[in-house]
């Protein structure tokens, strides 16, 4: 059988541990969550900017390739005119 003193002591210990855990969550984890969210938003913005830059570079490269292909496909003018 469990000592009556232990029966009264265990709920108190449980309450103290739960209170300490709640204090840690409110005092440390919750502000840290906001800091992480802010950094995540900054990272997301940087990633979007890099993707936009990559897209612009890719489109410019494709445009340059098209221009070079068009110059290669242009028929050369002959010096003699067909009759």
MDTraj code that builds the backbone (N, CA, C; nanometers):
import mdtraj as md
import numpy as np

residues = "UNK UNK UNK UNK UNK UNK UNK UNK UNK UNK UNK UNK UNK UNK UNK UNK UNK UNK UNK UNK UNK UNK UNK UNK UNK UNK UNK UNK UNK UNK UNK UNK UNK UNK UNK UNK UNK UNK UNK UNK UNK UNK UNK UNK UNK UNK UNK UNK UNK UNK UNK UNK UNK UNK UNK UNK UNK UNK UNK UNK UNK UNK UNK UNK UNK UNK UNK UNK UNK UNK UNK UNK UNK UNK UNK UNK UNK UNK UNK UNK UNK UNK UNK".split()
xyz = np.array([
    [0.0837, -0.1170, 0.0000],
    [0.0000, 0.0000, 0.0000],
    [0.0887, 0.1241, 0.0000],
    [0.0413, 0.2283, -0.0667],
    [0.1179, 0.3512, -0.0821],
    [0.0964, 0.4403, 0.0396],
    [0.2037, 0.4999, 0.0796],
    [0.2015, 0.5896, 0.1943],
    [0.1104, 0.7096, 0.1639],
    [0.0262, 0.7555, 0.2549],
    [-0.0617, 0.8705, 0.2316],
    [0.0164, 0.9990, 0.2002],
    [0.1357, 1.0089, 0.2553],
    [0.2183, 1.1269, 0.2260],
    [0.2531, 1.1321, 0.0768],
    [0.2826, 1.0166, 0.0168],
    [0.3155, 1.0088, -0.1261],
    [0.1936, 1.0446, -0.2094],
    [0.0765, 1.0013, -0.1665],
    [-0.0466, 1.0326, -0.2396],
    [-0.0713, 1.1835, -0.2456],
    [-0.0336, 1.2554, -0.1447],
    [-0.0501, 1.4009, -0.1447],
    [0.0659, 1.4698, -0.2164],
    [0.1831, 1.4076, -0.2163],
    [0.3039, 1.4685, -0.2713],
    [0.3099, 1.4570, -0.4241],
    [0.2647, 1.3457, -0.4821],
    [0.2725, 1.3220, -0.6269],
    [0.1919, 1.4254, -0.7061],
    [0.0683, 1.4578, -0.6720],
    [-0.0038, 1.5603, -0.7481],
    [0.0645, 1.6975, -0.7419],
    [0.1245, 1.7288, -0.6282],
    [0.1946, 1.8561, -0.6166],
    [0.3160, 1.8598, -0.7097],
    [0.3914, 1.7510, -0.7145],
    [0.5068, 1.7426, -0.8050],
    [0.4596, 1.7518, -0.9498],
    [0.3522, 1.6826, -0.9807],
    [0.2962, 1.6873, -1.1153],
    [0.2556, 1.8304, -1.1520],
    [0.1919, 1.9010, -1.0612],
    [0.1516, 2.0391, -1.0855],
    [0.2731, 2.1295, -1.1075],
    [0.3776, 2.1122, -1.0276],
    [0.4983, 2.1939, -1.0429],
    [0.5668, 2.1683, -1.1769],
    [0.5739, 2.0433, -1.2179],
    [0.6351, 2.0106, -1.3475],
    [0.5526, 2.0695, -1.4616],
    [0.4208, 2.0571, -1.4537],
    [0.3337, 2.1120, -1.5577],
    [0.3444, 2.2641, -1.5633],
    [0.3529, 2.3293, -1.4483],
    [0.3669, 2.4749, -1.4441],
    [0.4998, 2.5183, -1.5044],
    [0.6063, 2.4463, -1.4729],
    [0.7373, 2.4786, -1.5296],
    [0.7369, 2.4585, -1.6808],
    [0.6725, 2.3519, -1.7282],
    [0.6649, 2.3260, -1.8721],
    [0.5864, 2.4358, -1.9432],
    [0.4761, 2.4777, -1.8845],
    [0.3966, 2.5853, -1.9438],
    [0.4753, 2.7159, -1.9458],
    [0.5452, 2.7444, -1.8385],
    [0.6281, 2.8655, -1.8348],
    [0.7363, 2.8625, -1.9410],
    [0.7965, 2.7476, -1.9634],
    [0.8985, 2.7340, -2.0676],
    [0.8376, 2.7557, -2.2056],
    [0.7200, 2.6991, -2.2282],
    [0.6546, 2.7155, -2.3578],
    [0.6200, 2.8612, -2.3849],
    [0.5668, 2.9286, -2.2847],
    [0.5254, 3.0680, -2.3023],
    [0.6460, 3.1607, -2.3088],
    [0.7455, 3.1353, -2.2267],
    [0.8593, 3.2264, -2.2177],
    [0.9662, 3.2054, -2.3225],
    [0.9821, 3.0821, -2.3712],
    [1.0922, 3.0529, -2.4635],
    [1.0412, 3.0112, -2.6008],
    [0.9578, 2.9103, -2.6059],
    [0.9183, 2.8541, -2.7347],
    [0.8282, 2.9465, -2.8154],
    [0.7350, 3.0141, -2.7519],
    [0.6430, 3.1002, -2.8263],
    [0.7158, 3.2181, -2.8922],
    [0.8020, 3.2933, -2.8216],
    [0.8766, 3.3997, -2.8898],
    [0.9711, 3.3441, -2.9971],
    [1.0285, 3.2287, -2.9712],
    [1.1186, 3.1674, -3.0685],
    [1.0414, 3.1314, -3.1947],
    [0.9150, 3.0913, -3.1792],
    [0.8297, 3.0597, -3.2931],
    [0.8137, 3.1822, -3.3833],
    [0.7933, 3.2983, -3.3251],
    [0.7789, 3.4205, -3.4053],
    [0.9095, 3.4545, -3.4764],
    [1.0206, 3.4360, -3.4093],
    [1.1506, 3.4618, -3.4716],
    [1.1727, 3.3663, -3.5889],
    [1.1408, 3.2400, -3.5710],
    [1.1563, 3.1429, -3.6793],
    [1.0634, 3.1754, -3.7959],
    [0.9417, 3.2186, -3.7662],
    [0.8471, 3.2536, -3.8722],
    [0.8986, 3.3728, -3.9531],
    [0.9550, 3.4717, -3.8854],
    [1.0098, 3.5879, -3.9547],
    [1.1258, 3.5467, -4.0451],
    [1.2156, 3.4645, -3.9940],
    [1.3286, 3.4186, -4.0753],
    [1.2813, 3.3320, -4.1918],
    [1.1796, 3.2515, -4.1700],
    [1.1257, 3.1696, -4.2775],
    [1.0677, 3.2578, -4.3876],
    [0.9972, 3.3629, -4.3507],
    [0.9411, 3.4541, -4.4508],
    [1.0513, 3.5234, -4.5296],
    [1.1600, 3.5623, -4.4623],
    [1.2730, 3.6228, -4.5325],
    [1.3351, 3.5234, -4.6299],
    [1.3508, 3.4004, -4.5862],
    [1.4076, 3.2966, -4.6714],
    [1.3171, 3.2691, -4.7908],
    [1.1878, 3.2682, -4.7676],
    [1.0920, 3.2458, -4.8748],
    [1.1004, 3.3583, -4.9783],
    [1.1139, 3.4817, -4.9318],
    [1.1261, 3.5954, -5.0227],
    [1.2544, 3.5848, -5.1057],
    [1.3649, 3.5478, -5.0408],
    [1.4916, 3.5316, -5.1133],
    [1.4804, 3.4214, -5.2182],
    [1.4142, 3.3130, -5.1833],
    [1.3979, 3.2021, -5.2772],
    [1.3146, 3.2452, -5.3974],
    [1.2076, 3.3191, -5.3731],
    [1.1248, 3.3687, -5.4828],
    [1.2053, 3.4610, -5.5732],
    [1.2891, 3.5459, -5.5145],
    [1.3721, 3.6366, -5.5929],
    [1.4718, 3.5584, -5.6779],
    [1.5331, 3.4563, -5.6197],
    [1.6288, 3.3753, -5.6957],
    [1.5597, 3.3014, -5.8097],
    [1.4396, 3.2506, -5.7855],
    [1.3659, 3.1832, -5.8919],
    [1.3299, 3.2804, -6.0041],
    [1.2926, 3.4012, -5.9674],
    [1.2607, 3.5024, -6.0689],
    [1.3851, 3.5373, -6.1503],
    [1.4990, 3.5546, -6.0834],
    [1.6242, 3.5826, -6.1544],
    [1.6611, 3.4679, -6.2475],
    [1.6453, 3.3445, -6.1987],
    [1.6756, 3.2279, -6.2811],
    [1.5842, 3.2239, -6.4027],
    [1.4562, 3.2521, -6.3828],
    [1.3606, 3.2523, -6.4932],
    [1.3985, 3.3582, -6.5967],
    [1.4344, 3.4762, -6.5513],
    [1.4742, 3.5824, -6.6440],
    [1.5992, 3.5426, -6.7225],
    [1.6964, 3.4824, -6.6547],
    [1.8190, 3.4383, -6.7220],
    [1.7878, 3.3300, -6.8242],
    [1.7019, 3.2374, -6.7869],
    [1.6640, 3.1294, -6.8777],
    [1.5926, 3.1850, -7.0005],
    [1.5022, 3.2786, -6.9798],
    [1.4302, 3.3373, -7.0931],
    [1.5245, 3.4155, -7.1842],
    [1.6207, 3.4857, -7.1263],
    [1.7175, 3.5595, -7.2069],
    [1.8034, 3.4624, -7.2879],
    [1.8429, 3.3518, -7.2278],
    [1.9216, 3.2512, -7.2989],
    [1.8413, 3.1924, -7.4139],
    [1.7144, 3.1626, -7.3899],
    [1.6301, 3.1089, -7.4969],
    [1.6130, 3.2107, -7.6095],
    [1.5995, 3.3362, -7.5740],
    [1.5854, 3.4409, -7.6750],
    [1.7126, 3.4512, -7.7588],
    [1.8281, 3.4430, -7.6938],
    [1.9550, 3.4479, -7.7668],
    [1.9691, 3.3285, -7.8607],
    [1.9284, 3.2111, -7.8155],
    [1.9354, 3.0918, -7.9000],
    [1.8431, 3.1068, -8.0202],
    [1.7228, 3.1565, -7.9985],
    [1.6293, 3.1783, -8.1093],
    [1.6864, 3.2762, -8.2113],
    [1.7462, 3.3844, -8.1642],
    [1.8043, 3.4831, -8.2549],
    [1.9172, 3.4221, -8.3375],
    [2.0001, 3.3414, -8.2742],
    [2.1097, 3.2775, -8.3475],
    [2.0565, 3.1770, -8.4488],
    [1.9519, 3.1036, -8.4128],
    [1.8925, 3.0098, -8.5078],
    [1.8308, 3.0832, -8.6257],
    [1.7676, 3.1950, -8.5998],
    [1.7091, 3.2728, -8.7085],
    [1.8166, 3.3255, -8.8028],
    [1.9280, 3.3679, -8.7484],
    [2.0356, 3.4163, -8.8360],
    [2.0959, 3.3022, -8.9161],
    [2.0944, 3.1815, -8.8629],
    [2.1457, 3.0668, -8.9381],
    [2.0487, 3.0237, -9.0466],
    [1.9209, 3.0430, -9.0278],
    [1.8193, 2.9997, -9.1237],
    [1.7907, 3.1025, -9.2320],
    [1.8442, 3.2206, -9.2198],
    [1.8210, 3.3230, -9.3213],
    [1.8936, 3.2806, -9.4485],
    [1.8216, 3.2704, -9.5608],
    [1.8889, 3.2295, -9.6853],
    [1.9849, 3.3385, -9.7314],
    [2.0977, 3.2922, -9.7775],
    [2.1981, 3.3872, -9.8260],
    [2.1555, 3.4381, -9.9627],
    [2.1759, 3.5654, -9.9841],
    [2.1414, 3.6238, -10.1135],
    [2.2508, 3.5888, -10.2134],
    [2.2082, 3.5425, -10.3270],
    [2.3074, 3.5075, -10.4299],
    [2.3431, 3.6314, -10.5106],
    [2.4609, 3.6303, -10.5664],
    [2.5070, 3.7458, -10.6439],
    [2.4448, 3.7488, -10.7817],
    [2.4020, 3.6342, -10.8309],
    [2.3362, 3.6313, -10.9622],
    [2.1871, 3.6206, -10.9422],
    [2.1145, 3.6924, -11.0194],
    [1.9696, 3.6883, -11.0076],
    [1.9145, 3.5772, -11.0965],
    [1.8186, 3.5024, -11.0483],
    [1.7606, 3.3948, -11.1302],
    [1.6762, 3.4522, -11.2435],
    [1.6793, 3.3839, -11.3559],
    [1.6026, 3.4303, -11.4724],
    [1.4922, 3.3380, -11.5075],
])
top = md.Topology()
chain = top.add_chain()
for i, resn in enumerate(residues, 1):
    res = top.add_residue(resn, chain, resSeq=i)
    for name in ("N", "CA", "C"):
        top.add_atom(name, md.element.get_by_symbol(name[0]), res)
traj = md.Trajectory(xyz[None], top)
